[in-house]
Amino acid sequence: MNLVRELEKDLKIANVICKNGRRNLTSSMNEASRDLIVHTHSKKKQALLDMLPILTDLRHARVMQSTLEDLAEEGNYCKAFQVLSEYLQLLDSLSEFSAIQEMTRGVEVWLGRTLHKLDSLLLGVCQEFKEDSYLMVLDAYALIGDVSGLAEKIQSFFMQEVISETHSVLKTIVGEDNSAGTQFSRLTYSDLCLQTPESKFRQCLLRTLAVLFQLIYSYHEIMSFAPETKVESLTSPSPATTQKIDSVPNSSCDPQDGDLSSAVSSGSIPSCAISAEKSDGSGTSSSVQQASNNTVDESRDSSGDSPWYYLRKESAAFVSETLQRGRRNLWQLTTSRVSVLLSSPAASSTSIHQFLKNYEDLSVFILAGEAFCGFEVIDFREKLKGVCENYFTAFHRQSMHALKMVLEKETWTKLSPDTVQAINFAGLVGDGAPLIISSRSGSGSSRFPRSNKSNDSIDPSGNRSGFSYWLKIGNPFSAKLTYYREDQDYSSVNGAASEDFEGNDNMHDDVVNPKKRDNRRSNGGSPVSGDENEDLHADYIDEDSQLPRRSFTRNISRSSSNFSSSDDFTAQTGSSLCLLRSMDKYARLMQKLEIVNVEFFKGICQLFGVFFYFVFQVFGQENTNSGGKGVADSFNHRLKSCLSRISQECEQWIKPQLSPSSSLGFSNTVHSLADVTPASPLNTTTGHVSGISFSLKERCAAVDTVSLVARILHKSKAHLQSMLMSRNGSLVENFFGQLVGSVPDLTEHLHRTTARILLHVNGYVDRIASSKWEVKELGVEHNGYVDLMLGEFKHYKTRLAHGGIPQEVQNLLLEYGVEIFAEMLVEGLSRIKRCTDEGRALMSLDIQVLINGLQHFVPTNVKPKLQIVETFIKAYYLPETEYVHWARAHPEYTKGQVIGLVNLVATMKGWKRKTRLEVVDKIESAAA
């Protein structure tokens, strides 16, 4: 600036000198004229006349120099570069003078300063596209012949803006409430992302997306600009500037090679744009010069066949092609900046409410980006998927915490029907209710195009019409940012968290697989009423946003559509309700976050698996040895494999935790199911000694609630399958075929365990085995253990009748009691050491008396239940060669029972030792 001021001062001094010189020259001319008249010295007169054109040209150059300064200050760069071309030609013709060399150096400084101003104008165009400003820059670079440099500079500016603007957003937001603002100003972008608090993450994300969208918008506007589709209008210079330009005598000399003049003149500048007229020597403008200037303006404003129009058109087309080739690089840079922001811990620690809105905004950004760059952004979608997976991990951990806390404090008391009727599971069974309803869904900015690959939103051929939708709606994130600020202001006044429900609630359907929305509707989905939306909203806020719960009412007839019978209303317990609500929320998130819906389905499987495992551990074991089959032997094979698989897949949730503060694992007395043979019952942390400390009513409530959850899951199968990709159909089939399908086996096992606990039959196996079976004659009296068993069964029925359970459950437990008696009898008979044929007949008599006695207590026919005992007794009469085949044909008997029978028969019938050992070996090898 000092040089400029010195130059300006020198120019003013030079101007004064020139004026004085002109005045002196005039005086000299007069004196010379007088002297010539007097002295007639013709040689001196000629010399003075030769100096006049040079001085006129110097004056012309000085006026043009001043004009350049004025045009640059006014921002009329196009006319400035027109004058510059003529000015450089004039300086070239006077290059031998030292004053001209100084002016040449001055014009270089002016050119650098002007280009800097032009770049500042171009930077503003990149930040926010303005047609007039872009035309000014385009015309200027076209005149100086550096259109390729303009295209490269535009791309460079956009890259710089992406980096600087995203960094500036974080510095502003993260450091606005922090006293150590200077500390944040020194941090890198990645460090700022790591230090972004959860409360400000959404604001940072929205503002970042808004800034990036605006840059993409401006980039697309420049890339799609074509002069023939725009209104041509250029800023006219001020009257004073026009007067200065008009008063400059134009030179008709051609551009010279070399120096700055050749650099500027090398561009393809229309001859009419730099038209020149010879000066008449008087220094005043003529009507011809004024007409020439008007012709220049008209040629620039015309959209006809003028050379200026073609120059502008070709320049715009070149810039557009260059930007079109480089748009992928710009998009990759924007996604990399957003990816770094998404790496912040705050992205995965927010509530469902905030995360779903962030996911929706990122989905909109992806759609806009794909429409902008013309290809599917696989890498950024994978990044978004990773963020969703991280969020699922944290969310699933919290859900497991909640479920396990409820299970540990569960009293297994059925909830009242009124409470259950007020709840439905629309997301799980497929009623199509969304998790969050947009409060501004009616706004035009909340509707976005679907990401269908056949849609023109992604046009790899370079057609720019795909981005036209986003040009119409404008920046979708600016409006959301405005709503966010309004909600923040409202929150600060009312002391409550904001409820920022902007955006389109169906956006998730448009991001990953838009065809699924129609599939879901075809599977029974239906629009949700406004009342139900409010109810879902309230449930969501209560559980996740920690806002005050809203009072709500439900339509019982609608909610009852989720259940098959009225019994389902009375089968719910606190743990089953917690489980179903969690699975319902997971199913809704499967609809919202389709990109990771497989993970949420696996979460549903794990939730039910942990519930299944816990119920088994609490109610499926007994600590008394009642005889009969062992615990492991009583397991159904499918139930055993199901428990083993749960113990492997859900190990982190069911294994004991080393940290005393952690409640993720069950109590340290939970036994591993590696061989599914626990030796003692589960001791829970709730104060119960074991599962048998629960009453009969509570045990039956646990069985009913497991069955209820399984029934609701079966209703949700079709809906879950419709949400998952076809390639993941095996996951659904495995879950329902193996885990949910094992629920009947579990309920049967739980009822059998209950019957074993209530039937006090300890010692009956030994009493049966120790009875006298080696009799010579068959009498009419049965053994005494039969009367004891009948008496115990009578007490068993009395316990069931006073247990507060339904009659059908009582009948079922009575039948299981009969089966337990049958197992106990078989076990006792297999332990007999010596027996005669009359003793075998006595066994049949005991069984017949027992059947007749039990028939008085059990409403169904008990004889088929004891058929297993009669078959075992009849095997006493088989020939020795048939026992191996008989053992294979009757897998209901254990290996020990069959071997006991063989040893008894061999002893009483006098088999050879070798024969007995061969038969036993064959039976053992067959059982193995």
MIVEX-929401 format. One record per residue (C-alpha): x, y, z; residue in one letter. Coordinates in steps of 0.1 Angstrom, whole numbers, plus 5000, padded with zeros to 4 digits. Each point is the difference from the previous one (the first is absolute). Layout:
N
XYZA ...
// end
This chain:
928
500050005000M 503050235007N 501149944964L 496550084988V 499950325020R 503550094987E 498949924965L 496950205004E 502050295014K 502549974972D 497249994974L 498550315015K 503450174999I 500549884965A 496550144991N 501050335015V 503249994981I 498249914968C 497650285005K 502850245007N 501849864970G 497050044979R 499650355011R 503750074995N 499849824966L 497150224990T 501950305010S 503149874982S 497949934970M 498750355001N 503550135005E 501349774973A 497450114977S 500850365007R 503749914997D 499449814968L 498150294986I 502850225012V 502949774993H 498449744976T 502049735015H 498249714983S 502149725016K 499050095036K 496450024990K 500149654985Q 501549865032A 497250145021L 497449874978L 501549655002D 499650005038M 496350075000L 498849644990P 502249845027I 498650235027L 496549934987T 500649635003D 501450045035L 496950205010R 497849724985H 501949735019A 499650205032R 496250034995V 499849634992M 501949915032Q 497650205020S 497149834982T 501449665009L 500150095037E 496450134999D 498749694981L 501749775025A 498550195029E 496549984985E 500449634993G 499650034963N 502849764992Y 498949924965C 500350364988K 503250035021A 501649724981F 498850154967Q 501750335009V 503149815013L 500549844966S 500050334982E 502150165028Y 502749734997L 500150054962Q 500550385006L 502849935025L 501649774976D 500250274974S 501850235025L 502249745017S 503250204993E 499150275026F 500949945036S 496750145012A 498249734980I 502149735017Q 498950135034E 496349994988M 500549654988T 501249895034R 497050185015G 497549824977V 501549665011E 499250105036V 496550104990W 499549684982L 501049795030G 497750215022R 497149974976T 500449634996L 499949975038H 496850195001K 498749784972L 500949695020D 498250145030S 496950054978L 500449654987L 500349865036L 496750175008G 498449844970V 501249665013C 498550075034Q 496750124985E 499449994963F 499050344984K 499650014963E 501250364995D 503149955021S 500849684981Y 499550164967L 502350285010M 502749755010V 499549784969L 500250294976D 503150135017A 501949674998Y 498749964964A 501550334991L 503449925015I 499949664983G 500349795032D 496749805001V 501849675009S 501650185029G 496650135011L 498649645000A 502949875020E 499750295024K 496349945005I 500649645010Q 502850105023S 497850265017F 497349755006F 502449765015M 501450275023Q 496550115009E 499049655010V 503049975023I 499850355015S 496250025004E 499749665017T 502850095024H 498650345007S 496649855008V 501549775027L 502250285014K 497050235003T 497549755016I 502449805022V 501850315013G 497050245003E 499249915037D 503649935010N 502250255017S 503049854984A 499050104965G 503650054988T 500749645010Q 497449874976F 501250234972S 503349825000R 498549654998L 499949814967T 496749904985Y 500349635012S 500850125035D 497050225000L 497849724989C 501249785029L 499350285025Q 496550084987T 497649965029P 496849794994E 497850315007S 501550184970K 500649724976F 496750044982R 500650374996Q 503549934986C 498749744977L 497150224987L 502250304994R 502749794984T 497549844976L 498450344993A 503450154991V 501049714978L 496749994982F 500350374993Q 503449944985L 498849714979I 497050214989Y 502350284989S 502349764982Y 497149854982H 498750344990E 503450094985I 500349664984M 496650034984S 500250364989F 499450074963A 499850354986P 497149914977E 497849915029T 500950315020K 498950364998V 503050194987E 500650325020S 503250175008L 500650295023T 500650324981S 502750235012P 499350325017S 499650324979P 503350135013A 501849694990T 498250004966T 501250354995Q 503549905008K 500049714977I 498350204973D 502550285003S 502949764994V 501250014964P 500149634989N 503049864983S 499849784969S 503349835006C 500049635002D 501049795031P 503749955003Q 501849695010D 501949985032G 499750155035D 496650045018L 498350124968S 500649684982S 498749805030A 496750185001V 499750034962S 500549634995S 496449935010G 497349974974S 498650355003I 497550114974P 501250294980S 496850195006C 500649985037A 503350194997I 499150234971S 502250304998A 499850334982E 502750244991K 500150315021S 499350334983D 502750155021G 497750235019S 499649775031G 496250024999T 497549724993S 498249994967S 496749864990S 501849724982V 501749895033Q 496750015019Q 498349784974A 503049765002S 499549965038N 496349954996N 500749734974T 502249825026V 497250015026D 497449884976E 502249724987S 500549885036R 496350015009D 498949844968S 499249634998S 500350014963G 502949904977D 502550255014S 503549875006P 499750105037W 497149775005Y 501849704985Y 503050075021L 497950005032R 498249694989K 503249814992E 501550115033S 497049895020A 499949674983A 503749935007F 499650095036V 496949785003S 501749704984E 503050045023T 497850025031L 497949714989Q 503249784999R 501050125034G 496749985019R 500949655013R 503150145017N 497950275017L 497549755012W 502649765013Q 501550295020L 496750105015T 499249645010T 503449965016S 499450315021R 496649875011V 501549665007S 502550155023V 497250185018L 498049675003L 503149855017S 499250215030S 498949805031P 497050235002A 498649854968A 499449665017S 499150125035S 496950204992T 496449905005S 497949824975I 498150324994H 503150194990Q 501749714982F 497149944977L 499850364990K 503850004994N 499649694979Y 497250164980E 502150314994D 502949794988L 497749814978S 498850324984V 503650114995F 500849664983I 497150044976L 501050354992A 503649904995G 499149714977E 497950234979A 502950254999F 502949774992C 498149744979G 501149685017F 499049805030E 502150105031V 500849655012I 502950105023D 498050265019F 497049765003R 502449755016E 501250275024K 496450085009L 499449635004K 502949985024G 498750295020V 496649835002C 501749685011E 501950185028N 496850165011Y 498249665000F 502849865022T 499550275026A 496249994997F 499949625003H 502250015030R 497650245017Q 497049784990S 501749695015M 500750205032H 496450095003A 498749654992L 502349835024K 499250255028M 496349924995V 500649634999L 502150015032E 497250195018K 497149804984E 497449875023T 498249814972W 496750155009T 497650054971K 499050364991L 496550125001S 498149984967P 499450385001D 503750064999T 500649764972V 497250124979Q 501550355000A 503149874981I 500449864965N 503049894980F 499350164966A 503650004989G 500649645008L 496949844985V 499950234970G 497450275004D 502550244985G 500150265029A 503250214998P 502250055030L 500050384996I 497450224982I 501250324984S 498350305013S 500850194968R 499249734976S 497750234981G 502750244990S 501249994965G 503649975010S 499449675017S 499349804969R 502949864982F 500449784969P 500549635004R 503449854995S 498949774972N 502849904977K 497650044971S 499350365011N 501750294983D 501550105034S 503149814991I 501050064965D 503549874992P 499850124964S 500450355012G 496550134995N 499650285024R 496249975003S 500449765030G 500850285023F 497150214988S 497849895029Y 502550135026W 500350334981L 496350045004K 499749935037I 503250185010G 502249915029N 498049755022P 502450045029F 499750375004S 496349975008A 500749725025K 502750225016L 497550285004T 497649755016Y 502849885022Y 500750355013R 496350075006E 499749685020D 503250095019Q 498550335009D 496749845010Y 501949755021S 502050275018S 496850185008V 498049705012N 502849805016G 499449694980A 501949824973A 499150094965S 497749794978E 501650064966D 497849784978F 500850144966E 500549824968G 498249724982N 499049705021D 500249784970N 503550114989M 501549675012H 498049824974D 501550204973D 503749965009V 500849635000V 497349824982N 497050204990P 498149694986K 499549875035K 497550275009R 497649864975D 500749645012N 499350105036R 496750154990R 499149694981S 500649795031N 497450175021G 501550345006G 497650285004S 500150375007P 500150105036V 497550235015S 501150335016G 498949885035D 502249694998E 502950214988N 499850215031E 499949695021D 503149864984L 501650335004H 499350005037A 501349655005D 503250094982Y 500650325020I 499449825032D 502649734994E 502750164980D 499850385001S 499450015037Q 497250254996L 496950015022P 497649724989R 496850114983R 496749865010S 498549784973F 497049794992T 499949714975R 497249854980N 499549655016I 498549874968S 503050104980R 502649875025S 498149685004S 500649924963S 503649915010N 498849715022F 498249684992S 497949965030S 499050165033S 502449775018D 502850204986D 498950305020F 500549825032T 503349824992A 502350305000Q 502550055028T 502450295005G 502949824983S 498049894970S 498650354996L 503550155002C 501349734975L 497150064975L 500450385002R 503749974993S 499549764971M 497250234987D 502450295001K 502749794982Y 497549924973A 499150374995R 503750084998L 500349724974M 497650214979Q 501850335007K 503649874997L 499749754972E 503750024994I 500649815032V 496749825005N 501749665000V 501950115032E 496750115016F 498549674991F 502949825016K 499450225030G 496449885002I 501349644999C 502450075028Q 497450185021L 497649704997F 502949765005G 501050165033V 496450005012F 499749634989F 503249915018Y 499150195032F 496649835003V 501649664995F 502650075027Q 497550125025V 497249754994F 501549724981G 502249845027Q 499449835033E 502349935029N 498449685011T 500649664986N 496549864995S 501249704982G 499149904964G 502050164972K 502750245008G 499750374991V 502049974969A 498249694989D 496650185003S 501050264975F 498650004966N 502849994975H 498850324983R 499850185033L 503549885010K 501550124967S 498150335002C 501350075035L 503549914989S 499850244971R 498750285022I 502949955024S 502450044971Q 498450294982E 499050205031C 503049925021E 500850365007Q 496550065014W 499649695021I 503549925013K 500950135034P 501750345001Q 503250055019L 499250365008S 497850035031P 498450324986S 498949834968S 496649844998S 500349874965L 500649645009G 497849775020F 501049905034S 503249815003N 498149695009T 498749974964V 501349684986H 501649984966S 497949814975L 503049844983A 498549665008D 496650135012V 500249795032T 499750255029P 500449845034A 498350275020S 497350264994P 500750364991L 500450245029N 498950344989T 500950335015T 496550095009T 499949825034G 498449684987H 502049705010V 499249834967S 497349954975G 498049775024I 499550295024S 497350134976F 496549895005S 498149784977L 498050294986K 503250204993E 501649704983R 496949954977C 500150384993A 503549974988A 499049714976V 497050204987D 502050314994T 502749814980V 497349854979S 498450344995L 503250154988V 500549714976A 496550054986R 500550374994I 503349924983L 498449754977H 497650284990K 502950224992S 501849754978K 498650124967A 500650365009H 503649945010L 500649804969Q 498750294979S 502450245016M 503149794995L 501749944967M 499149674983S 503649885005R 499450035037N 496949785000G 502049715016S 500550215031L 496250035005V 499549634993E 502749905024N 498750235028F 496449884997F 500949644992G 502649955028Q 499550255027L 496350104999V 499149654989G 501649875032S 497650185022V 497549715002P 502949785011D 501050255026L 496450045013T 499749625002E 503349985019H 498950275024L 496749835007H 501849675005R 502550165024T 497150165019T 498349665003A 503349845012R 500350275027I 496449975012L 500049624999L 501849895032H 501249664987V 503549995014N 501049645009G 497349834980Y 502549874974V 501949825028D 496849885016R 498849854967I 503449834994A 500249875036S 496549854999S 499849615001K 499749894963W 501449655004E 496749845010V 498949654994K 496250064998E 498050304988L 497650135026G 497250254998V 501850285019E 502150264983H 503150165014N 499850275026G 501850264979Y 496950024978V 497950135028D 502750255009L 500250134965M 496250034997L 500050205033G 502750234988E 498250064967F 496950095019K 502050265020H 501550114967Y 496650074985K 499050195031T 503150224997R 499150074964L 496450085008A 501050265026H 502850154979G 497850264983G 500649874964I 497549934973P 498349664998Q 501649914966E 503450065015V 499149785030Q 499049724976N 503250044981L 502149985031L 498049705012L 500949824967E 503750095004Y 499849865036G 498749674986V 502950004975E 502550075028I 498549705019F 500549794969A 503750114997E 500549945037M 498549654997L 502249914970V 503150125019E 499049805031G 499249694981L 503350024981S 501949995033R 498549675011I 502749745005K 497949685003R 496549934988C 497949694991T 497349974974D 497550035029E 501850325010G 499550134964R 496349925003A 500050195033L 501450304982M 497149994975S 497649985029L 501650315017D 499850194967I 496349914996Q 499250115035V 501950324995L 498150074967I 496749955017N 500950225029G 501550284979L 496950004977Q 498050155029H 502350315001F 500750054963V 497250104976P 501749834970T 500849644994N 503349925019V 500649664985K 501850124970P 502350205023K 501049685018L 500349804969Q 503850065001I 500049805033V 498049714987E 502349984969T 503049995023F 498549725021I 499149794969K 503650024988A 500849765028Y 498749724978Y 502050084969L 502549744987P 503750105005E 500550074963T 497350274999E 501350245027Y 502350194977V 497350064974H 497550085028W 502350275014A 500450164966R 496250004995A 499450165034H 502250315004P 497850135028E 501949785024Y 503450105011T 503149794995K 500249935037G 496449885001Q 500449764971V 503349865014I 498349965034G 497249804983L 502549784982V 502049935031N 496949905019L 498849774972V 503449854996A 500249935037T 496649855004M 500149804967K 503549885004G 501750154970W 503649934993K 502350285011R 501450034965K 496550044986T 499050265025R 503250204994L 499549994962E 496450135003V 501150285024V 502950104977D 497650014970K 497550215019I 502750245012E 501550044965S 496650064986A 499350275026A 503350174994A 
// end
